Amino acid sequence: MNQVKTSPAAQDAAAARQPRLTFAQAVLEAIRTEMQADPSIFYLGQDVGAFGGVMQGTQGLLDEFGPQRILETPISESSMTGLGLGASLLGCKPIVELSFGEFLPAAMNQLINQAPNLHYLSAGAVTPSAVIRTRMGDGPYGGHPQDYSVWFCHVPGIKVVMPATPSDAYGLMRAAIQDPAPVLFIESMSLSHGRREVVDLDAPALPIGPAEVARRGHDLTLVAYGSQLPHALRAAERAAEQGIEVEVVNLRSLLPWDEDTVIESVRKTGRLLTVHEAWKAFGHGAEVIARVLEVLGAENRPVQIARVGAKPIPIPTGPVRKLVLPSLDEILAAIHHCANLGARTA
């Protein structure tokens, strides 16, 4: 059989379309790809131009797209968010960078009263199609570690995504930019410059909403997102060495979230553990557990549940921070606790 040989030039071109990228680089490539395709997209925020952005998040964009599309703003989160939302009502597609999640409260009126409601208050006449990009959680620089992500999941009309891998970051940022609704795109800082991954730059945008089963198992369902997915997968591998097969669901999107995938997994395992970096109390995991119990309780299926999250204090700086955030050992202990609370439902 004759084999078609690919030229070295073609191989190089293919490799260039599947580079190994960090999380931050994948987000940047997604923004660049969408800006090249759509001249209505512009980017605004603090230090996003010549400085190259917080954590190198906009490096090279000013050189490629110029100051008409990469806009430096004053230190006023409410003003820049309001500017972006207003521009979106006139046919533009803004990406507004609020450098860290701790600054979101400074734009709360725009994010809570305006972005989610304008489409409904105008009977569909206008839609604020904007992306709000920010970073949350533990990170290499030690600052701004508070995770307020779940606040915004309480508000219908805005979408909230929190990817955990470079490929997810690339696909979900493209989807966020293309989405007609306002999207809050949250990056876990501990992932930004972490492990590299091959990212297919020709892959379509990932739809907002569907989760991914990152690891198959039959004894327990572990739901995680953002920074906790790597911890969850490591804990699952450790648990497997001890005879417990954990199914890990990478949630990807917090609002909307993929109820069907989670519920189907828990139907199989009969046990559910949620893990997130945000505070345990009133966290997204509590909503996941409540919804699973509503559905499977109506089916008379017993479900063993457990939660892991940050301790109920402001996230500190310095070496004591690790005592507050979820750890691998804590997740593994919760797996054992949940797995030993009765027989698995068939």
C-alpha positions in Angstrom: 0.0 0.0 0.0 1.3 3.4 -1.0 1.7 5.8 1.9 1.3 9.5 1.4 4.4 11.3 2.7 4.1 14.7 4.3 6.7 17.3 3.4 8.8 18.8 6.2 7.2 22.2 5.6 3.7 20.7 6.0 4.8 18.9 9.2 6.2 22.2 10.5 3.0 23.9 9.7 0.9 21.2 11.4 3.1 21.4 14.5 2.7 25.2 14.6 -1.1 24.7 14.8 -0.7 22.3 17.7 1.8 24.0 20.0 2.6 23.1 23.6 1.1 26.0 25.6 0.7 27.0 29.2 -2.8 28.0 30.4 -2.0 31.7 30.1 -0.6 31.3 26.6 -3.7 29.3 25.5 -6.0 32.1 26.7 -3.8 34.6 24.8 -3.9 32.6 21.6 -7.7 32.4 21.9 -8.0 36.1 22.2 -5.6 36.7 19.3 -7.5 34.2 17.1 -10.8 35.9 17.7 -9.5 39.4 17.3 -7.9 38.4 13.9 -11.3 37.1 12.8 -13.5 39.9 14.1 -12.5 43.6 13.9 -15.3 44.6 16.3 -13.4 43.0 19.2 -11.3 45.3 21.3 -9.5 44.8 24.7 -9.4 47.2 27.6 -7.9 47.2 31.0 -5.0 48.3 33.2 -1.4 47.7 32.0 -2.7 45.6 29.0 -0.6 47.5 26.4 3.1 48.0 26.4 3.5 46.3 29.8 2.1 43.1 28.4 -0.6 42.6 31.0 -0.8 41.1 34.4 1.0 37.8 34.5 1.9 38.4 30.8 -1.8 38.0 29.9 -1.8 40.4 26.9 1.8 40.1 25.7 2.1 41.0 22.0 -1.5 42.2 21.5 -0.6 45.9 21.3 2.1 45.3 18.6 -0.4 43.2 16.5 -3.6 45.2 16.9 -2.5 48.7 17.9 -3.8 51.2 20.5 -7.2 51.5 18.8 -8.1 48.0 19.8 -5.9 47.5 22.9 -6.9 50.3 25.3 -5.3 51.3 28.5 -7.7 52.5 31.2 -7.5 54.4 34.4 -7.7 52.5 37.7 -11.5 52.4 37.8 -13.1 49.0 37.4 -16.6 50.4 37.4 -15.7 52.8 34.5 -14.0 50.2 32.4 -16.7 47.7 32.8 -19.4 50.3 32.1 -17.5 51.4 29.0 -17.3 47.8 27.7 -21.0 47.1 28.3 -22.0 50.4 26.6 -19.8 49.6 23.6 -21.3 46.1 23.3 -24.8 47.7 23.0 -23.5 49.5 19.9 -22.2 46.5 18.1 -18.7 46.1 19.5 -17.4 43.1 21.3 -15.3 44.2 24.3 -13.0 42.0 26.4 -12.7 43.8 29.8 -9.8 42.8 32.0 -10.3 43.2 35.7 -6.8 42.1 36.7 -7.8 40.1 39.8 -11.1 38.8 41.2 -10.7 40.9 44.3 -11.4 43.9 42.2 -14.8 42.6 40.9 -16.7 44.2 43.8 -15.6 47.6 42.5 -17.7 47.0 39.4 -20.6 45.2 41.1 -23.3 47.5 39.8 -22.3 46.9 36.2 -21.8 43.1 36.7 -25.0 42.5 38.7 -27.5 45.1 37.8 -26.6 45.8 34.2 -24.8 43.0 32.4 -27.3 40.2 33.3 -30.4 42.3 33.1 -30.2 44.7 30.1 -31.3 42.0 27.6 -34.4 41.2 29.7 -35.3 44.8 30.6 -35.1 45.9 27.0 -37.3 42.9 25.9 -34.4 41.6 23.8 -33.7 44.9 22.0 -30.1 45.0 23.3 -27.7 42.4 24.6 -24.5 43.3 26.4 -22.2 40.8 24.6 -19.0 41.3 26.6 -16.3 39.2 28.2 -15.1 40.0 31.7 -11.7 38.4 32.2 -10.2 38.0 35.6 -7.9 35.9 37.8 -8.6 34.3 41.2 -7.1 32.1 43.9 -3.7 31.0 45.0 -0.9 32.0 42.7 2.8 32.5 42.2 2.8 36.1 43.5 0.9 35.5 46.7 -1.5 38.4 46.3 -5.2 38.7 45.7 -6.1 35.1 46.6 -9.8 35.5 47.5 -12.1 33.5 45.2 -15.5 35.2 44.7 -16.6 33.1 41.7 -19.7 31.7 43.2 -21.2 35.1 43.9 -21.9 35.6 40.2 -23.5 32.1 39.8 -26.4 33.4 41.8 -27.4 35.9 39.0 -29.3 34.6 36.0 -28.3 36.3 32.7 -24.5 36.1 33.1 -22.4 33.0 32.3 -19.4 32.0 34.5 -16.6 29.7 33.2 -13.5 28.5 35.1 -11.4 26.2 32.9 -8.7 23.8 34.3 -6.5 23.0 31.3 -4.8 24.9 28.5 -7.1 23.2 25.9 -10.2 24.1 27.9 -8.9 27.6 28.4 -8.4 28.1 24.6 -11.8 26.6 23.7 -13.8 28.4 26.4 -12.3 31.8 25.8 -13.1 31.6 22.1 -16.7 30.5 23.1 -17.0 33.4 25.6 -16.0 35.9 23.0 -18.4 34.5 20.5 -21.3 34.2 23.0 -24.1 36.8 22.7 -24.5 36.9 26.5 -22.1 38.5 29.0 -19.5 35.9 30.2 -17.3 36.1 33.3 -14.1 34.2 32.4 -12.1 33.3 35.5 -8.5 32.0 35.4 -7.1 30.1 38.4 -3.8 31.9 39.0 -2.0 28.7 40.1 -2.6 27.2 36.7 -1.5 30.3 34.6 2.2 29.3 34.1 2.0 25.7 35.0 2.1 22.5 33.0 2.2 22.8 29.2 -0.2 20.9 27.0 -0.6 20.4 23.3 -3.4 22.7 22.2 -5.1 22.3 18.8 -5.5 25.8 17.5 -7.8 24.6 14.7 -10.2 23.0 17.2 -13.7 24.6 17.4 -14.7 26.6 20.4 -15.9 24.6 23.4 -19.5 25.1 24.1 -20.2 26.8 27.5 -22.0 24.4 29.8 -20.9 20.8 29.1 -18.6 19.1 31.6 -15.9 16.6 30.8 -15.4 13.2 32.5 -11.7 13.5 33.0 -11.3 10.1 34.6 -13.6 7.1 34.6 -14.5 5.2 37.8 -17.4 3.4 39.4 -17.0 3.9 43.2 -17.3 7.6 43.7 -18.0 10.8 41.7 -15.6 13.7 42.3 -16.7 17.0 40.8 -13.9 19.7 40.5 -13.1 22.7 38.4 -10.3 25.2 38.0 -7.2 24.8 40.2 -8.6 21.7 41.9 -8.8 19.5 38.9 -5.1 18.5 39.0 -5.4 17.8 42.7 -8.6 15.7 42.1 -6.9 13.6 39.5 -3.8 13.0 41.6 -6.1 12.0 44.6 -8.0 9.7 42.3 -4.8 8.0 41.2 -3.8 7.6 44.9 -7.2 6.2 45.7 -7.0 3.7 42.9 -3.8 2.3 44.5 -6.0 1.6 47.5 -8.8 0.0 45.6 -11.2 2.9 45.1 -12.0 3.9 41.5 -12.9 7.6 41.4 -14.7 9.2 38.5 -13.5 12.8 38.1 -15.8 15.3 36.4 -14.2 18.5 35.2 -17.0 21.0 35.5 -15.5 23.7 33.2 -18.6 26.0 33.5 -20.1 27.1 36.8 -23.1 28.8 35.3 -24.7 27.0 33.5 -23.3 23.8 34.9 -23.7 20.3 33.4 -26.3 18.7 35.7 -26.9 15.8 33.4 -23.3 14.6 33.3 -22.9 14.8 37.1 -26.2 13.2 37.9 -25.6 10.3 35.5 -22.2 9.7 37.1 -23.7 9.7 40.6 -26.5 7.3 39.5 -23.6 4.9 38.8 -21.4 5.5 41.8 -23.9 6.4 44.6 -21.3 8.8 46.1 -20.5 12.4 45.4 -17.6 14.6 46.5 -17.2 18.2 45.4 -13.9 20.0 45.6 -13.2 23.7 44.9 -10.6 26.3 46.0 -13.4 28.8 47.1 -14.8 28.6 50.5 -16.6 25.4 51.4 -19.6 27.1 53.0 -22.2 28.3 50.5 -19.9 27.2 47.7 -20.7 25.9 44.2 -20.3 22.4 45.5 -23.3 22.9 47.8 -25.4 23.7 44.8 -24.2 20.7 42.9 -24.9 18.4 45.9 -28.4 20.0 46.4 -29.4 19.5 42.8 -28.1 15.9 42.7 -30.1 15.1 45.9 -33.2 16.7 44.5 -33.1 14.5 41.4 -31.8 11.2 42.8 -33.9 11.6 46.0 -37.0 11.6 43.8 -35.8 8.3 42.4 -35.3 6.9 45.9 -31.6 6.5 45.4 -29.4 7.0 48.5 -26.4 9.2 47.8 -23.4 9.6 50.2 -22.0 13.1 50.0 -18.9 15.1 51.1 -17.5 18.6 50.4 -13.9 20.0 50.4 -13.2 23.7 50.1 -11.3 26.5 51.8 -11.7 27.1 55.5 -14.1 30.0 56.5 -11.6 32.8 56.9 -10.2 35.3 54.5 -7.4 33.6 52.5 -4.1 34.6 54.2 -0.7 35.3 52.7 2.5 33.5 53.5 3.2 30.0 54.6 -0.1 29.7 56.6 -2.1 29.8 53.3 -1.7 26.1 52.7 -3.5 25.4 56.0 -6.6 27.1 54.7 -6.8 25.9 51.1 -7.8 22.3 50.1 -4.9 19.9 50.0 -4.2 16.5 48.3 -4.4 14.8 51.7 -7.7 16.4 52.5 -9.2 15.4 49.2 -7.9 11.8 49.7 -9.3 11.7 53.2 -12.7 12.9 51.9 -12.7 10.2 49.2 -12.1 7.5 51.9 -14.7 8.9 54.2 -17.3 9.1 51.5 -16.5 5.7 50.0 -16.8 4.0 53.4 -20.3 5.5 54.2 -22.3 2.5 53.0 -22.7 0.3 50.0 -22.6 1.7 46.5 -26.0 1.9 44.8 -26.3 -0.4 41.8 
